[in-house]
């Protein structure tokens, strides 16, 4: 999710850069003659992709953090269980 979110942010940024720097007097967007409504809709789509990308990036980061915490907790519990088993074996011997 994190990588997909960052990819969407990059696509939105490329579309925004194209809209700002590649437009001249006549409306030509990435080499295609368009009307202003199409450029506006492309900008709105770029903003939508940017927001979706940021949301997916945040979701992926939170998910990764949660998994790392869970892994750390499981490792602690496993170590505790190993110590208990070792103590039980020493008591039996």
VEXDRENLO-199747 format. One line per field, with one value per atom (N, C-alpha, C): residue number from 1; residue in one letter; chain; atom name; x, y, z. Coordinates in nm, 4 decimals. Example, Ala and Ser with C-alpha at 12.3 -4.5 7.8 and 13.67 -1.06 7.14 Angstrom:
BEGIN
torse = (1, 1, 1, 2, 2, 2)
nudren = (A, A, A, S, S, S)
fiti = (A, A, A, A, A, A)
pavex = (N, CA, C, N, CA, C)
x = (1.3190, 1.2300, 1.3200, 1.2850, 1.3670, 1.2900)
y = (-0.5690, -0.4500, -0.3300, -0.2250, -0.1060, 0.0030)
z = (0.7800, 0.7800, 0.7800, 0.7080, 0.7140, 0.7870)
This chain:
BEGIN
torse = (1, 1, 1, 2, 2, 2, 3, 3, 3, 4, 4, 4, 5, 5, 5, 6, 6, 6, 7, 7, 7, 8, 8, 8, 9, 9, 9, 10, 10, 10, 11, 11, 11, 12, 12, 12, 13, 13, 13, 14, 14, 14, 15, 15, 15, 16, 16, 16, 17, 17, 17, 18, 18, 18, 19, 19, 19, 20, 20, 20, 21, 21, 21, 22, 22, 22, 23, 23, 23, 24, 24, 24, 25, 25, 25, 26, 26, 26, 27, 27, 27, 28, 28, 28, 29, 29, 29, 30, 30, 30, 31, 31, 31, 32, 32, 32, 33, 33, 33, 34, 34, 34, 35, 35, 35, 36, 36, 36, 37, 37, 37, 38, 38, 38, 39, 39, 39, 40, 40, 40, 41, 41, 41, 42, 42, 42, 43, 43, 43, 44, 44, 44, 45, 45, 45, 46, 46, 46, 47, 47, 47, 48, 48, 48, 49, 49, 49, 50, 50, 50, 51, 51, 51, 52, 52, 52, 53, 53, 53, 54, 54, 54, 55, 55, 55, 56, 56, 56, 57, 57, 57, 58, 58, 58, 59, 59, 59, 60, 60, 60, 61, 61, 61, 62, 62, 62, 63, 63, 63, 64, 64, 64, 65, 65, 65, 66, 66, 66, 67, 67, 67, 68, 68, 68, 69, 69, 69, 70, 70, 70, 71, 71, 71, 72, 72, 72, 73, 73, 73, 74, 74, 74, 75, 75, 75, 76, 76, 76, 77, 77, 77, 78, 78, 78, 79, 79, 79, 80, 80, 80, 81, 81, 81, 82, 82, 82, 83, 83, 83, 84, 84, 84, 85, 85, 85, 86, 86, 86, 87, 87, 87, 88, 88, 88, 89, 89, 89, 90, 90, 90, 91, 91, 91, 92, 92, 92, 93, 93, 93)
nudren = (X, X, X, X, X, X, X, X, X, X, X, X, X, X, X, X, X, X, X, X, X, X, X, X, X, X, X, X, X, X, X, X, X, X, X, X, X, X, X, X, X, X, X, X, X, X, X, X, X, X, X, X, X, X, X, X, X, X, X, X, X, X, X, X, X, X, X, X, X, X, X, X, X, X, X, X, X, X, X, X, X, X, X, X, X, X, X, X, X, X, X, X, X, X, X, X, X, X, X, X, X, X, X, X, X, X, X, X, X, X, X, X, X, X, X, X, X, X, X, X, X, X, X, X, X, X, X, X, X, X, X, X, X, X, X, X, X, X, X, X, X, X, X, X, X, X, X, X, X, X, X, X, X, X, X, X, X, X, X, X, X, X, X, X, X, X, X, X, X, X, X, X, X, X, X, X, X, X, X, X, X, X, X, X, X, X, X, X, X, X, X, X, X, X, X, X, X, X, X, X, X, X, X, X, X, X, X, X, X, X, X, X, X, X, X, X, X, X, X, X, X, X, X, X, X, X, X, X, X, X, X, X, X, X, X, X, X, X, X, X, X, X, X, X, X, X, X, X, X, X, X, X, X, X, X, X, X, X, X, X, X, X, X, X, X, X, X, X, X, X, X, X, X, X, X, X, X, X, X)
fiti = (A, A, A, A, A, A, A, A, A, A, A, A, A, A, A, A, A, A, A, A, A, A, A, A, A, A, A, A, A, A, A, A, A, A, A, A, A, A, A, A, A, A, A, A, A, A, A, A, A, A, A, A, A, A, A, A, A, A, A, A, A, A, A, A, A, A, A, A, A, A, A, A, A, A, A, A, A, A, A, A, A, A, A, A, A, A, A, A, A, A, A, A, A, A, A, A, A, A, A, A, A, A, A, A, A, A, A, A, A, A, A, A, A, A, A, A, A, A, A, A, A, A, A, A, A, A, A, A, A, A, A, A, A, A, A, A, A, A, A, A, A, A, A, A, A, A, A, A, A, A, A, A, A, A, A, A, A, A, A, A, A, A, A, A, A, A, A, A, A, A, A, A, A, A, A, A, A, A, A, A, A, A, A, A, A, A, A, A, A, A, A, A, A, A, A, A, A, A, A, A, A, A, A, A, A, A, A, A, A, A, A, A, A, A, A, A, A, A, A, A, A, A, A, A, A, A, A, A, A, A, A, A, A, A, A, A, A, A, A, A, A, A, A, A, A, A, A, A, A, A, A, A, A, A, A, A, A, A, A, A, A, A, A, A, A, A, A, A, A, A, A, A, A, A, A, A, A, A, A)
pavex = (N, CA, C, N, CA, C, N, CA, C, N, CA, C, N, CA, C, N, CA, C, N, CA, C, N, CA, C, N, CA, C, N, CA, C, N, CA, C, N, CA, C, N, CA, C, N, CA, C, N, CA, C, N, CA, C, N, CA, C, N, CA, C, N, CA, C, N, CA, C, N, CA, C, N, CA, C, N, CA, C, N, CA, C, N, CA, C, N, CA, C, N, CA, C, N, CA, C, N, CA, C, N, CA, C, N, CA, C, N, CA, C, N, CA, C, N, CA, C, N, CA, C, N, CA, C, N, CA, C, N, CA, C, N, CA, C, N, CA, C, N, CA, C, N, CA, C, N, CA, C, N, CA, C, N, CA, C, N, CA, C, N, CA, C, N, CA, C, N, CA, C, N, CA, C, N, CA, C, N, CA, C, N, CA, C, N, CA, C, N, CA, C, N, CA, C, N, CA, C, N, CA, C, N, CA, C, N, CA, C, N, CA, C, N, CA, C, N, CA, C, N, CA, C, N, CA, C, N, CA, C, N, CA, C, N, CA, C, N, CA, C, N, CA, C, N, CA, C, N, CA, C, N, CA, C, N, CA, C, N, CA, C, N, CA, C, N, CA, C, N, CA, C, N, CA, C, N, CA, C, N, CA, C, N, CA, C, N, CA, C, N, CA, C, N, CA, C, N, CA, C, N, CA, C, N, CA, C, N, CA, C, N, CA, C, N, CA, C, N, CA, C, N, CA, C)
x = (0.0815, 0.0000, 0.0859, 0.1929, 0.2794, 0.3382, 0.3870, 0.4485, 0.3428, 0.2239, 0.1169, 0.0744, 0.0666, 0.0319, 0.1350, 0.2626, 0.3678, 0.3662, 0.3317, 0.3212, 0.2087, 0.0951, -0.0155, 0.0218, 0.0953, 0.1403, 0.2322, 0.3202, 0.4110, 0.3342, 0.2325, 0.1511, 0.0779, 0.0225, -0.0480, 0.0483, 0.1686, 0.2673, 0.3073, 0.3248, 0.3601, 0.2484, 0.1248, 0.0126, 0.0055, 0.0305, 0.0276, 0.1413, 0.2601, 0.3737, 0.3448, 0.2844, 0.2479, 0.1478, 0.0521, -0.0482, 0.0125, 0.1071, 0.1632, 0.2696, 0.3631, 0.4784, 0.4670, 0.3839, 0.3780, 0.2694, 0.1853, 0.0792, 0.1333, 0.0998, 0.1330, 0.0030, 0.0063, -0.1133, -0.2304, -0.2080, -0.3147, -0.3098, -0.4235, -0.4322, -0.3904, -0.2689, -0.2144, -0.1564, -0.2090, -0.1708, -0.1002, 0.0309, 0.1142, 0.1021, 0.1013, 0.0997, -0.0377, -0.1430, -0.2789, -0.3563, -0.4179, -0.5002, -0.6266, -0.6503, -0.7670, -0.8353, -0.9549, -1.0249, -0.9996, -1.0274, -0.9993, -1.0728, -1.1914, -1.2655, -1.1886, -1.1293, -1.0517, -0.9292, -0.8637, -0.7479, -0.7921, -0.9059, -0.9586, -0.9882, -1.0527, -1.0849, -0.9584, -0.8566, -0.7294, -0.6659, -0.6748, -0.6243, -0.7016, -0.8330, -0.9158, -0.8829, -0.8596, -0.8197, -0.6844, -0.5935, -0.4611, -0.4729, -0.5573, -0.5783, -0.6411, -0.7361, -0.7971, -0.6946, -0.6081, -0.5027, -0.4054, -0.3756, -0.2860, -0.3457, -0.4722, -0.5369, -0.5453, -0.5799, -0.5863, -0.4482, -0.3473, -0.2109, -0.1646, -0.1952, -0.1580, -0.2315, -0.3580, -0.4357, -0.3794, -0.3483, -0.2915, -0.1526, -0.0752, 0.0575, 0.0448, -0.0456, -0.0684, -0.1187, -0.2103, -0.2625, -0.1519, -0.0683, 0.0419, 0.1426, 0.1703, 0.2656, 0.2092, 0.0813, 0.0191, 0.0147, -0.0149, -0.0208, 0.1172, 0.2199, 0.3556, 0.3969, 0.3619, 0.3936, 0.3221, 0.1954, 0.1182, 0.1794, 0.2222, 0.2824, 0.4157, 0.4951, 0.6225, 0.5996, 0.4987, 0.4676, 0.4211, 0.3361, 0.2862, 0.4000, 0.4898, 0.6040, 0.6925, 0.7156, 0.7968, 0.7308, 0.5999, 0.5256, 0.5314, 0.5147, 0.5211, 0.6611, 0.7639, 0.9011, 0.9227, 0.8692, 0.8804, 0.8092, 0.6892, 0.6149, 0.6860, 0.7455, 0.8190, 0.9405, 1.0113, 1.1255, 1.0810, 0.9701, 0.9170, 0.8795, 0.8161, 0.7788, 0.9032, 1.0056, 1.1300, 1.1951, 1.1950, 1.2524, 1.1728, 1.0406, 0.9564, 0.9806, 0.9911, 1.0179, 1.1547, 1.2526, 1.3868, 1.3854, 1.3144, 1.3029, 1.2297, 1.1282, 1.0529, 1.1410, 1.2202, 1.3096, 1.4180, 1.4678, 1.5704, 1.5113, 1.3835, 1.3186, 1.2961, 1.2675, 1.2423, 1.3725, 1.4831, 1.6105, 1.6728)
y = (-0.1194, 0.0000, 0.1257, 0.1210, 0.2376, 0.2726, 0.1734, 0.1985, 0.2446, 0.1844, 0.2244, 0.3677, 0.4035, 0.5409, 0.6399, 0.6067, 0.6955, 0.7060, 0.5977, 0.5998, 0.6940, 0.6884, 0.7791, 0.9240, 0.9494, 1.0864, 1.1338, 1.0472, 1.0838, 1.1122, 1.0320, 1.0547, 1.1880, 1.2164, 1.3434, 1.4606, 1.4459, 1.5536, 1.5759, 1.4684, 1.4821, 1.5520, 1.5193, 1.5843, 1.7321, 1.7646, 1.9045, 1.9828, 1.9247, 1.9914, 2.0122, 1.9142, 1.9280, 2.0395, 2.0526, 2.1572, 2.2957, 2.3072, 2.4381, 2.4800, 2.3921, 2.4319, 2.4020, 2.3106, 2.2732, 2.3464, 2.4213, 2.4953, 2.6286, 2.6643, 2.7969, 2.8682, 2.9705, 3.0490, 2.9652, 2.8794, 2.7892, 2.6651, 2.6132, 2.5057, 2.3749, 2.3339, 2.2085, 2.1359, 2.0219, 1.9481, 1.8205, 1.8128, 1.6998, 1.6716, 1.7768, 1.7626, 1.7402, 1.7464, 1.7228, 1.8539, 1.8968, 2.0179, 1.9888, 2.0689, 2.0475, 2.1802, 2.1726, 2.2928, 2.3137, 2.4317, 2.4601, 2.3661, 2.3211, 2.2303, 2.0996, 2.0498, 1.9262, 1.9448, 2.0601, 2.0879, 2.0970, 2.1619, 2.1707, 2.0313, 1.9468, 1.8122, 1.7298, 1.7509, 1.6812, 1.7265, 1.8550, 1.9062, 1.8509, 1.8445, 1.7879, 1.6402, 1.5705, 1.4295, 1.4147, 1.5072, 1.5030, 1.5246, 1.6171, 1.6397, 1.5162, 1.4549, 1.3320, 1.2208, 1.2047, 1.1040, 1.1369, 1.2652, 1.3061, 1.2712, 1.3037, 1.2728, 1.1220, 1.0472, 0.9022, 0.8446, 0.8964, 0.8502, 0.8788, 0.9978, 1.0315, 0.9435, 0.9165, 0.8313, 0.6892, 0.6351, 0.5003, 0.4948, 0.6000, 0.6052, 0.6016, 0.6825, 0.6819, 0.5475, 0.4864, 0.3560, 0.2514, 0.2544, 0.1580, 0.1778, 0.3023, 0.3293, 0.2828, 0.3116, 0.2666, 0.1146, 0.0505, -0.0955, -0.1555, -0.0999, -0.1482, -0.1291, -0.0153, 0.0101, -0.0895, -0.1147, -0.2104, -0.3505, -0.3900, -0.5225, -0.5331, -0.4256, -0.4286, -0.4388, -0.3664, -0.3743, -0.5153, -0.5728, -0.7078, -0.8092, -0.7945, -0.8856, -0.8737, -0.7506, -0.7295, -0.7935, -0.7776, -0.8356, -0.9885, -1.0460, -1.1911, -1.2429, -1.1691, -1.2098, -1.2068, -1.1044, -1.0972, -1.2152, -1.2466, -1.3589, -1.4915, -1.5051, -1.6269, -1.6416, -1.5317, -1.5367, -1.5731, -1.5166, -1.5461, -1.6941, -1.7473, -1.8884, -1.9767, -1.9393, -2.0164, -2.0183, -1.9027, -1.8978, -1.9845, -1.9826, -2.0636, -2.2125, -2.2514, -2.3915, -2.4343, -2.3461, -2.3776, -2.3947, -2.3081, -2.3185, -2.4472, -2.4832, -2.6053, -2.7277, -2.7304, -2.8428, -2.8536, -2.7389, -2.7408, -2.7917, -2.7564, -2.8032, -2.9540, -3.0078, -3.1515, -3.2321, -3.1711, -3.2442, -3.2540)
z = (0.0000, 0.0000, 0.0000, 0.0767, 0.0873, -0.0486, -0.1194, -0.2506, -0.3508, -0.3478, -0.4389, -0.4105, -0.2830, -0.2458, -0.2962, -0.2795, -0.3280, -0.4796, -0.5470, -0.6931, -0.7376, -0.6694, -0.7031, -0.6780, -0.5709, -0.5430, -0.6557, -0.7037, -0.8127, -0.9417, -0.9718, -1.0923, -1.0816, -0.9632, -0.9437, -0.9571, -0.9048, -0.9146, -1.0602, -1.1363, -1.2777, -1.3551, -1.3252, -1.3926, -1.3561, -1.2301, -1.1878, -1.2520, -1.2568, -1.3207, -1.4685, -1.5305, -1.6709, -1.6924, -1.6025, -1.6154, -1.5941, -1.5046, -1.4732, -1.5745, -1.6053, -1.6847, -1.8338, -1.8722, -2.0129, -2.0908, -2.0222, -2.0914, -2.1402, -2.2624, -2.3125, -2.3472, -2.4336, -2.4638, -2.5123, -2.6109, -2.6533, -2.5632, -2.5323, -2.4338, -2.4990, -2.4663, -2.5159, -2.3949, -2.3654, -2.2445, -2.2857, -2.2570, -2.2975, -2.4473, -2.5267, -2.6719, -2.7315, -2.6509, -2.7005, -2.6900, -2.7999, -2.7956, -2.7166, -2.6141, -2.5282, -2.5008, -2.4477, -2.4044, -2.2542, -2.2027, -2.0613, -1.9644, -1.9996, -1.9114, -1.8935, -2.0000, -1.9912, -1.9026, -1.9148, -1.8298, -1.6837, -1.6588, -1.5225, -1.4668, -1.5462, -1.5008, -1.4771, -1.5605, -1.5390, -1.4078, -1.3783, -1.2505, -1.1326, -1.1461, -1.0396, -1.0198, -1.1293, -1.1189, -1.0524, -1.0829, -1.0200, -0.8697, -0.8292, -0.6855, -0.6215, -0.6912, -0.6388, -0.6224, -0.7224, -0.7113, -0.5985, -0.5818, -0.4745, -0.3386, -0.3189, -0.1912, -0.1675, -0.2712, -0.2586, -0.2289, -0.2967, -0.2729, -0.1310, -0.0804, 0.0572, 0.1585, 0.1308, 0.2213, 0.2225, 0.1048, 0.0968, 0.1604, 0.1433, 0.2047, 0.3564, 0.4108, 0.5555, 0.6048, 0.5299, 0.5678, 0.5693, 0.4661, 0.4588, 0.5707, 0.6047, 0.7131, 0.8476, 0.8726, 0.9988, 1.0063, 0.8958, 0.8940, 0.9227, 0.8612, 0.8856, 1.0303, 1.0883, 1.2287, 1.3185, 1.2905, 1.3697, 1.3601, 1.2412, 1.2243, 1.2977, 1.2954, 1.3685, 1.5188, 1.5695, 1.7126, 1.7494, 1.6663, 1.6926, 1.6880, 1.5923, 1.5820, 1.7064, 1.7517, 1.8708, 1.9928, 2.0059, 2.1189, 2.1142, 1.9952, 1.9827, 2.0145, 1.9769, 2.0092, 2.1602, 2.2270, 2.3731, 2.4387, 2.3920, 2.4482, 2.4227, 2.3050, 2.2734, 2.3650, 2.3879, 2.4793, 2.6208, 2.6639, 2.7973, 2.8083, 2.7042, 2.7034, 2.7047, 2.6275, 2.6265, 2.7646, 2.8325, 2.9669, 3.0638, 3.0519, 3.1399, 3.1146, 2.9880, 2.9544, 3.0063, 2.9922, 3.0407, 3.1927, 3.2626, 3.4078, 3.4490, 3.3751, 3.4059, 3.3859, 3.2789, 3.2537, 3.3621, 3.4065, 3.5125, 3.6437, 3.6705, 3.7927, 3.7897, 3.6700, 3.6564, 3.6680, 3.6311, 3.6285, 3.7634)
